[in-house]
Amino acid sequence: MATGTKQPSDARREREGLCDSALHLGPDAPTLCAGWDVRDLLVHLAVRDNRPDVVLGEAVPALRGHRDKVWSELAAQPFGDLVDRVRNGPHGPLKVPALDGLANSAEFFVHHEDILRAQPDWAPRELPGAQDAALWRTVKVMGRVAYRRAGVGVVLVTPGGPRAVVRQGAESVSLTGAPAELLLHAFGRRSRAQVAVDGTSAAVQRFRDSFPD
């Protein structure tokens, strides 16, 4: 009896795509992460995959010297080796597919777009329907945190599709876009996210004051 080929997970597909894009553009290409080029972004991902001691250094001042040392060592690697390190991840507990999907599907999608959308000729990608649906589920949860300090209610709207209230308010704005665009907006990539903000002029202004591009 023939069996079908198992399709890669969203997390694995975005990881592979990000690494391919990094090799294509090179280590010095810009990203949407302020102050980071592609090499810096790859170092961040290599650290995130299996260096909790370095991640902890972001919050614990006594560990920042160790963090800086490891970061510098990773950044000094040949770029191809650094890309391979990220491509071959994750390591440790995140190797479990369920945990990898939970922790990395949105993370790698957003960081892949950080590379792609920082280039002058960028264009939105067409995503598989299943990935669109997964990103919608993520942004419905993420939106409650991302927009908690909005001065108005916030409703996420997909054109011709579902909508979700992520913050209640006497007045609300609607954020309309594809799930991928809404997720990028929630992650702070508002200058590149193709999202329309609608509502009364006062509500829209209060929202924009809280979340400038």
Backbone bond lengths (Angstrom), bond angles and torsions (degrees), N, CA, C in turn:
res aa  C-N    CA-C-N  psi(-1)  N-CA   C-N-CA  omega(-1)  CA-C   N-CA-C  phi
1 M - - - 1.460 - - 1.517 109.42 -
2 A 1.324 118.35 126.59 1.466 121.59 -177.28 1.515 110.22 -74.24
3 T 1.290 115.14 144.92 1.472 120.73 176.74 1.512 108.86 -118.31
4 G 1.325 116.02 145.43 1.458 120.02 179.87 1.521 111.78 -76.01
5 T 1.300 115.34 159.14 1.459 120.54 177.08 1.521 109.34 -77.53
6 K 1.318 115.64 130.43 1.464 119.93 -179.56 1.523 109.37 -68.68
7 Q 1.323 115.75 129.46 1.459 120.44 -179.59 1.529 110.19 -81.27
8 P 1.335 117.68 144.87 1.465 119.28 178.01 1.528 110.73 -66.14
9 S 1.315 115.82 151.59 1.457 120.89 177.54 1.527 109.60 -70.40
10 D 1.331 116.07 164.66 1.461 119.66 175.72 1.521 110.85 -58.46
11 A 1.341 116.37 -40.65 1.471 119.83 -178.71 1.525 110.36 -62.27
12 R 1.343 116.39 -44.50 1.469 119.91 -179.01 1.521 110.92 -68.55
13 R 1.327 117.76 -41.07 1.460 120.91 -179.36 1.531 110.78 -63.42
14 E 1.337 117.25 -42.20 1.463 119.38 179.52 1.521 111.58 -70.53
15 R 1.320 116.94 -34.56 1.470 120.02 176.89 1.530 109.76 -62.60
16 E 1.318 116.19 -47.91 1.464 119.89 179.66 1.527 110.72 -62.91
17 G 1.336 116.56 -43.57 1.462 119.66 -179.99 1.512 112.62 -63.79
18 L 1.329 116.35 -40.81 1.460 120.32 178.34 1.533 110.21 -61.78
19 C 1.326 116.63 -44.33 1.466 119.62 -179.32 1.528 111.15 -65.32
20 D 1.325 116.99 -40.27 1.468 119.74 176.79 1.530 110.71 -62.13
21 S 1.326 116.67 -43.96 1.469 120.32 179.59 1.524 111.21 -64.41
22 A 1.340 116.56 -38.53 1.463 120.23 178.91 1.527 110.87 -62.28
23 L 1.321 116.91 -44.18 1.467 120.31 178.93 1.524 110.91 -65.45
24 H 1.315 116.89 -38.85 1.464 120.80 -178.98 1.531 111.19 -65.38
25 L 1.334 117.01 -42.04 1.466 120.95 -173.76 1.523 113.22 -88.81
26 G 1.336 116.80 -28.30 1.451 120.18 178.26 1.516 113.15 95.07
27 P 1.328 116.35 163.08 1.474 121.17 -171.80 1.516 114.82 -67.41
28 D 1.320 117.67 -25.07 1.468 120.14 -174.65 1.522 113.71 -95.29
29 A 1.323 117.88 1.94 1.465 120.52 179.29 1.524 109.57 -66.01
30 P 1.318 117.60 149.31 1.458 120.38 -178.89 1.529 112.16 -74.25
31 T 1.317 115.45 162.44 1.465 122.23 171.89 1.528 107.54 -132.94
32 L 1.323 115.85 173.68 1.465 119.81 176.29 1.517 112.77 -81.22
33 C 1.325 117.75 -5.63 1.467 121.55 177.72 1.525 108.03 -82.93
34 A 1.312 116.41 115.30 1.464 121.38 -172.85 1.527 111.37 -54.28
35 G 1.333 115.69 125.46 1.458 121.36 176.97 1.513 114.99 83.94
36 W 1.316 118.18 -3.10 1.463 121.41 -178.36 1.511 111.22 -110.12
37 D 1.339 115.63 134.04 1.457 119.92 166.36 1.526 107.84 -95.07
38 V 1.329 116.92 -174.40 1.462 119.84 -176.44 1.519 111.38 -61.53
39 R 1.334 117.44 -38.91 1.466 119.42 178.60 1.526 110.75 -59.63
40 D 1.329 116.79 -46.68 1.462 120.14 -179.98 1.530 111.46 -58.79
41 L 1.319 116.31 -41.42 1.462 120.10 -179.69 1.521 110.80 -64.61
42 L 1.341 116.80 -39.99 1.463 120.20 177.65 1.527 111.20 -64.97
43 V 1.327 117.57 -38.45 1.465 120.35 176.76 1.531 109.58 -61.74
44 H 1.317 116.58 -45.77 1.464 120.75 177.68 1.519 111.16 -54.48
45 L 1.331 117.25 -44.36 1.458 120.60 -177.92 1.530 111.44 -71.07
46 A 1.322 117.14 -36.32 1.460 120.31 177.12 1.529 110.34 -63.66
47 V 1.329 116.05 -40.84 1.465 120.81 177.13 1.526 110.33 -64.75
48 R 1.314 115.47 -45.62 1.468 120.36 -177.03 1.523 111.77 -62.42
49 D 1.330 117.09 -33.21 1.457 120.93 -177.22 1.524 113.40 -63.84
50 N 1.327 117.49 -39.09 1.465 116.98 -172.28 1.523 113.85 -159.59
51 R 1.321 118.52 28.26 1.454 119.25 177.03 1.525 110.41 -129.98
52 P 1.351 117.67 68.98 1.467 119.49 178.92 1.524 112.54 -61.13
53 D 1.347 116.62 -26.20 1.463 119.21 177.91 1.524 110.85 -63.88
54 V 1.339 116.69 -34.29 1.460 120.82 179.70 1.519 110.14 -78.76
55 V 1.339 116.41 -40.25 1.464 120.02 177.26 1.520 109.97 -59.15
56 L 1.326 116.61 -39.66 1.462 121.03 -179.94 1.525 111.14 -62.29
57 G 1.331 116.08 -28.85 1.461 120.10 179.38 1.510 113.89 -64.23
58 E 1.343 117.52 -17.81 1.456 119.97 176.20 1.528 111.04 -66.83
59 A 1.339 116.10 -29.52 1.463 120.37 -175.05 1.530 113.37 -105.99
60 V 1.330 117.24 -20.76 1.471 120.60 -175.02 1.529 108.78 -110.93
61 P 1.336 117.47 108.92 1.476 119.54 -176.44 1.520 113.94 -54.29
62 A 1.332 117.84 -35.69 1.467 120.50 -177.17 1.521 112.61 -65.36
63 L 1.322 117.07 -19.69 1.467 120.85 -178.21 1.523 113.16 -99.78
64 R 1.309 117.45 2.52 1.465 118.71 -174.11 1.523 112.83 -69.13
65 G 1.341 117.07 -31.30 1.456 119.17 176.16 1.519 111.15 -63.36
66 H 1.327 116.40 -42.28 1.472 121.21 176.70 1.519 110.00 -63.48
67 R 1.322 116.55 -43.79 1.469 120.26 178.34 1.515 111.11 -58.02
68 D 1.329 116.75 -46.78 1.457 120.30 -177.62 1.529 111.42 -64.97
69 K 1.333 116.59 -36.16 1.465 120.90 179.96 1.533 110.24 -65.35
70 V 1.329 117.04 -48.19 1.465 120.47 -179.31 1.527 110.36 -64.79
71 W 1.337 116.40 -42.01 1.468 120.42 179.23 1.535 110.09 -58.83
72 S 1.340 116.74 -45.13 1.468 120.67 -179.12 1.521 111.24 -64.44
73 E 1.338 116.88 -38.98 1.465 120.31 179.84 1.526 110.86 -65.10
74 L 1.327 116.42 -41.91 1.462 119.47 178.88 1.531 110.92 -66.96
75 A 1.320 116.73 -41.71 1.463 120.76 -179.00 1.523 111.69 -65.17
76 A 1.340 117.13 -26.36 1.461 120.67 -178.56 1.527 112.99 -81.32
77 Q 1.315 118.15 -10.16 1.461 120.87 177.85 1.533 110.35 -63.38
78 P 1.342 117.27 151.97 1.469 118.30 168.88 1.520 109.38 -53.18
79 F 1.331 116.67 139.15 1.457 120.15 -172.76 1.523 112.25 -58.93
80 G 1.322 117.19 -39.14 1.458 119.91 178.98 1.519 112.09 -61.36
81 D 1.339 117.29 -37.79 1.464 120.81 177.89 1.526 110.90 -66.23
82 L 1.336 115.74 -38.87 1.460 119.86 178.72 1.528 110.51 -64.65
83 V 1.322 116.52 -42.98 1.462 120.11 177.88 1.526 110.05 -61.99
84 D 1.329 117.44 -43.43 1.465 120.31 178.94 1.517 111.52 -62.37
85 R 1.309 116.23 -36.57 1.472 120.23 179.00 1.529 110.23 -60.90
86 V 1.333 116.11 -43.79 1.463 119.61 178.83 1.525 110.34 -71.45
87 R 1.324 116.87 -41.74 1.470 120.21 -178.69 1.526 111.03 -60.64
88 N 1.310 117.41 -36.34 1.462 121.09 -176.15 1.524 113.11 -85.33
89 G 1.322 117.48 -2.09 1.458 120.78 177.04 1.517 110.47 -79.47
90 P 1.315 117.52 -177.66 1.462 126.74 -2.55 1.525 111.29 -79.70
91 H 1.315 115.35 172.15 1.459 121.43 -179.82 1.523 108.34 -121.15
92 G 1.307 116.63 172.39 1.455 119.99 177.89 1.521 112.05 64.05
93 P 1.340 117.32 -148.09 1.473 120.97 -176.48 1.522 113.83 -58.12
94 L 1.330 117.16 -29.32 1.463 119.09 -176.93 1.530 113.02 -71.65
95 K 1.343 117.13 -3.54 1.466 118.75 174.03 1.524 111.34 -70.12
96 V 1.338 116.53 -20.75 1.465 119.92 176.97 1.529 107.60 -66.25
97 P 1.337 118.65 121.55 1.470 120.57 -173.17 1.524 114.08 -52.00
98 A 1.342 117.38 -41.08 1.467 119.06 -178.58 1.521 111.06 -64.15
99 L 1.331 117.12 -40.95 1.459 120.51 179.38 1.526 110.98 -71.33
100 D 1.333 116.18 -37.54 1.461 120.10 177.02 1.522 110.25 -60.28
101 G 1.326 116.54 -46.21 1.460 119.81 179.05 1.515 112.26 -61.94
102 L 1.337 116.44 -42.57 1.456 120.74 -178.33 1.523 111.47 -65.68
103 A 1.325 116.81 -42.24 1.467 120.82 -173.64 1.520 113.89 -88.02
104 N 1.336 116.84 -26.56 1.463 118.44 -166.42 1.519 116.82 -118.57
105 S 1.324 119.22 -14.56 1.468 118.70 -176.42 1.527 111.77 -59.86
106 A 1.328 117.21 -52.91 1.467 120.41 179.29 1.515 110.99 -72.04
107 E 1.339 117.35 -39.87 1.468 121.43 -177.96 1.520 111.25 -57.60
108 F 1.323 117.10 -48.66 1.460 119.63 -176.95 1.518 111.63 -75.67
109 F 1.324 117.76 -30.51 1.461 118.56 173.82 1.525 109.89 -61.28
110 V 1.317 117.18 -49.49 1.467 120.67 -177.32 1.524 110.59 -63.58
111 H 1.329 117.51 -43.82 1.467 118.97 -178.35 1.531 111.55 -70.70
112 H 1.329 117.75 -30.74 1.464 118.78 173.56 1.528 109.54 -63.00
113 E 1.328 116.22 -43.89 1.460 119.55 177.48 1.534 111.57 -66.53
114 D 1.333 117.85 -29.52 1.467 120.56 175.83 1.527 110.57 -58.80
115 I 1.328 115.92 -35.76 1.460 120.09 177.55 1.530 110.25 -76.68
116 L 1.325 116.70 -51.24 1.457 120.58 -173.39 1.527 112.42 -64.40
117 R 1.332 117.06 -44.52 1.466 120.19 -172.81 1.516 113.82 -81.24
118 A 1.321 117.25 -6.00 1.465 120.09 174.17 1.523 111.79 -83.22
119 Q 1.337 116.72 -7.85 1.461 120.45 -178.34 1.531 109.75 -91.42
120 P 1.320 117.96 150.00 1.468 120.21 -173.83 1.522 114.56 -65.50
121 D 1.327 118.45 -22.61 1.471 120.75 -175.37 1.526 112.55 -106.25
122 W 1.342 116.99 25.06 1.460 119.44 -175.06 1.528 111.85 -68.31
123 A 1.313 114.55 154.25 1.463 121.94 174.42 1.520 107.35 -149.15
124 P 1.335 118.19 149.63 1.466 119.85 178.73 1.525 111.31 -60.33
125 R 1.306 115.68 143.96 1.460 120.45 176.86 1.527 110.50 -87.07
126 E 1.320 115.99 152.76 1.462 120.89 169.03 1.520 107.65 -88.92
127 L 1.323 116.68 122.72 1.453 121.68 -176.50 1.525 110.36 -104.69
128 P 1.332 117.03 151.61 1.470 119.70 174.18 1.527 110.46 -58.74
129 G 1.321 116.14 148.54 1.460 120.09 -178.75 1.519 113.15 -57.27
130 A 1.329 117.19 -38.25 1.467 120.19 -179.45 1.529 110.80 -65.46
131 Q 1.335 117.20 -36.13 1.464 119.61 178.46 1.519 110.59 -70.74
132 D 1.328 116.97 -39.84 1.460 120.78 174.66 1.526 110.55 -55.49
133 A 1.327 115.98 -45.99 1.463 120.73 -179.09 1.525 110.98 -63.65
134 A 1.339 117.10 -38.96 1.461 120.37 179.10 1.523 111.23 -67.52
135 L 1.330 117.20 -40.01 1.462 120.30 177.94 1.528 111.12 -65.81
136 W 1.325 116.97 -35.48 1.465 120.46 176.45 1.534 110.38 -63.36
137 R 1.324 117.03 -43.84 1.468 119.41 177.68 1.521 111.00 -60.96
138 T 1.331 115.64 -39.07 1.465 119.39 -179.49 1.519 111.82 -67.46
139 V 1.319 117.36 -45.53 1.465 119.41 -174.76 1.519 111.40 -70.85
140 K 1.325 118.42 -26.73 1.462 120.04 175.49 1.527 111.00 -62.61
141 V 1.329 116.46 -35.04 1.469 120.98 177.80 1.526 110.27 -82.35
142 M 1.314 115.95 -48.22 1.456 121.83 -178.55 1.530 111.80 -59.91
143 G 1.335 116.34 -35.49 1.460 120.18 -177.23 1.512 113.30 -61.27
144 R 1.325 117.30 -31.60 1.465 120.28 179.46 1.521 111.28 -63.54
145 V 1.326 115.92 -32.53 1.470 120.53 178.05 1.528 110.51 -85.66
146 A 1.326 115.98 -44.75 1.464 120.41 -174.22 1.519 112.27 -62.21
147 Y 1.336 117.48 -34.51 1.463 120.52 -174.09 1.528 112.69 -110.08
148 R 1.334 116.56 20.50 1.463 119.28 -176.39 1.527 112.53 -65.06
149 R 1.335 117.83 -26.29 1.469 119.20 -179.80 1.526 112.57 -99.24
150 A 1.312 117.20 11.86 1.463 119.59 175.45 1.524 108.99 -64.13
151 G 1.306 116.82 143.42 1.453 120.41 179.94 1.514 113.27 -80.08
152 V 1.326 117.45 2.42 1.473 122.80 -177.44 1.524 108.62 -141.74
153 G 1.336 115.25 169.77 1.452 119.02 172.07 1.513 110.76 -68.73
154 V 1.327 116.85 156.35 1.466 121.73 -177.79 1.527 108.99 -133.37
155 V 1.320 115.39 126.60 1.463 122.36 177.37 1.525 107.87 -119.58
156 L 1.320 116.34 125.63 1.462 121.17 175.82 1.518 108.62 -90.30
157 V 1.327 116.17 133.55 1.464 121.34 -175.48 1.529 108.83 -132.64
158 T 1.332 116.48 130.46 1.456 120.18 171.01 1.525 107.72 -103.60
159 P 1.324 118.67 134.41 1.465 120.68 -176.95 1.533 112.09 -56.12
160 G 1.320 116.49 121.08 1.453 120.34 178.61 1.505 114.26 69.54
161 G 1.344 117.53 11.79 1.455 120.25 -176.79 1.512 112.35 -133.75
162 P 1.329 116.77 -151.83 1.458 120.35 -175.24 1.529 112.89 -73.51
163 R 1.319 114.46 167.17 1.456 122.47 176.19 1.517 107.70 -138.63
164 A 1.322 116.50 159.25 1.463 120.20 -178.88 1.529 109.39 -149.11
165 V 1.313 116.29 132.68 1.463 121.57 174.18 1.524 107.44 -85.37
166 V 1.336 117.68 117.48 1.456 120.77 -178.92 1.530 112.23 -108.00
167 R 1.337 116.19 -10.91 1.463 120.18 172.06 1.522 108.52 -150.91
168 Q 1.327 114.99 128.62 1.456 120.15 178.47 1.525 109.59 -81.85
169 G 1.327 116.30 150.38 1.457 120.72 177.16 1.510 110.52 -168.94
170 A 1.331 116.00 157.30 1.460 119.89 178.06 1.523 110.02 -62.46
171 E 1.309 115.96 -37.87 1.468 122.52 171.92 1.513 107.82 -120.10
172 S 1.322 116.40 148.19 1.463 119.96 -177.86 1.514 111.45 -132.30
173 V 1.330 114.33 156.68 1.455 121.11 167.30 1.521 107.33 -112.46
174 S 1.302 116.09 151.83 1.457 120.90 172.31 1.515 108.88 -106.74
175 L 1.312 115.77 136.06 1.463 122.82 175.12 1.517 106.54 -108.82
176 T 1.321 116.29 115.07 1.461 120.44 -173.52 1.520 110.59 -113.92
177 G 1.319 115.38 128.05 1.457 120.49 177.78 1.512 110.09 177.84
178 A 1.311 116.70 172.72 1.457 121.59 174.13 1.526 108.81 -64.75
179 P 1.342 118.57 155.46 1.466 119.86 -179.57 1.527 113.75 -51.93
180 A 1.333 117.04 -40.62 1.467 119.82 179.25 1.523 111.28 -61.92
181 E 1.325 116.91 -41.14 1.461 120.83 -179.01 1.526 110.78 -68.77
182 L 1.325 116.36 -40.25 1.457 120.25 178.16 1.527 110.86 -64.06
183 L 1.333 116.55 -39.14 1.462 119.35 178.55 1.520 110.85 -64.82
184 L 1.321 117.58 -44.21 1.458 120.74 178.46 1.536 110.66 -61.76
185 H 1.319 117.13 -39.66 1.464 120.93 177.12 1.525 110.15 -61.58
186 A 1.335 116.69 -45.40 1.462 120.64 -179.88 1.524 111.67 -64.33
187 F 1.338 117.36 -31.92 1.463 121.55 178.54 1.528 112.38 -81.99
188 G 1.325 117.89 4.53 1.461 120.32 174.87 1.505 115.42 92.40
189 R 1.338 118.00 7.21 1.471 120.50 178.16 1.526 108.86 -91.12
190 R 1.322 116.47 49.62 1.461 120.64 -170.30 1.523 113.07 -68.91
191 S 1.322 118.15 -28.21 1.461 119.84 -179.31 1.519 112.15 -69.68
192 R 1.338 118.03 -19.03 1.466 121.30 -178.73 1.527 112.70 -114.69
193 A 1.322 117.60 -11.94 1.463 120.08 -178.67 1.524 109.82 -78.03
194 Q 1.314 116.05 130.89 1.457 121.40 -179.47 1.535 108.96 -87.22
195 V 1.327 113.69 80.03 1.462 122.33 -175.35 1.524 108.78 -128.77
196 A 1.320 117.12 130.41 1.461 122.11 175.82 1.522 109.05 -94.36
197 V 1.332 116.03 132.86 1.465 122.25 178.52 1.525 107.26 -106.50
198 D 1.336 117.33 117.98 1.463 121.89 -176.15 1.524 110.96 -126.50
199 G 1.314 114.80 150.18 1.456 122.56 178.32 1.511 108.23 158.35
200 T 1.324 117.09 -170.60 1.454 118.64 174.58 1.521 108.81 -64.78
201 S 1.323 116.56 157.55 1.468 119.42 -178.13 1.520 110.81 -59.77
202 A 1.345 117.08 -37.37 1.468 119.95 -179.69 1.528 110.95 -67.58
203 A 1.343 117.09 -42.25 1.462 120.32 -179.38 1.522 110.93 -66.26
204 V 1.322 116.28 -43.39 1.468 119.95 179.09 1.524 110.12 -62.25
205 Q 1.327 117.48 -40.94 1.455 119.79 -179.87 1.526 111.78 -64.65
206 R 1.348 116.74 -42.07 1.463 119.26 178.07 1.522 110.65 -62.35
207 F 1.332 115.92 -40.04 1.463 119.06 178.37 1.524 110.76 -64.16
208 R 1.319 116.83 -47.35 1.468 119.94 -178.21 1.519 111.47 -65.37
209 D 1.326 117.84 -31.75 1.458 120.26 176.69 1.542 110.64 -64.99
210 S 1.333 116.27 -33.13 1.456 120.23 179.03 1.514 113.07 -80.37
211 F 1.344 115.96 -30.13 1.473 121.24 -175.39 1.526 109.88 -133.02
212 P 1.322 117.11 71.25 1.488 118.80 179.15 1.516 109.86 -66.40
213 D 1.329 115.80 153.70 1.478 120.64 177.51 1.522 110.32 -68.38
